Amino acid sequence: MLNRRTLLTTAGATVALATPLAGLAQGRKDAIVIGMALEPPGLDPTAGAAAAIAEVVQYNILETLTKINADGSVTPLLAESWEVSPDLKTYTFKLRRGVKFQNGEPFNAATVKFSFDRAGSDKSTNKDKRTFANLSTQATDDYT
């Protein structure tokens, strides 16, 4: 049976041993490591305004058309390429072929259109609903 003295001694020894190890977890001097304890209310990032949803599912479970990198550059993911009209109002995405959802359904332009339209619909609870509601989407073929 543990008595108070044993418990305090053990706790003190544990802290003393762990303290030097905390410095090892820091890594480079020009970086900061942040631990986030998040529990999203669901896994649909368009279903609510909770930032925890995107923090957990974005790039871990879901994949997007493009990815904005830490340096601000944009790289393709589900979109192989894209063109922007001269007036900067029309974006045409060429989609990656051969991609399937976890249930085996194909990824195509119709699913992208559905996702954008859903995020801007009257029933949407997406935090960026106004932005999506102002978009007009069109699938010109299965991969555009």
Sequence and secondary structure as in RCSB ss.txt:
>XXXX:A:sequence
MLNRRTLLTTAGATVALATPLAGLAQGRKDAIVIGMALEPPGLDPTAGAAAAIAEVVQYNILETLTKINADGSVT
PLLAESWEVSPDLKTYTFKLRRGVKFQNGEPFNAATVKFSFDRAGSDKSTNKDKRTFANLSTQATDDYT
>XXXX:A:secstr
   HHHHHHHHHHHHHHHHHHHHHTT  TT          S S TTS S HHHHHHHBTTTB  SEEE TTS EE
ESSEEEEEE TTS  EEEEE SS B TTS B  HHHHHHHHHHHTSTT   TTHHHHHT      STT 
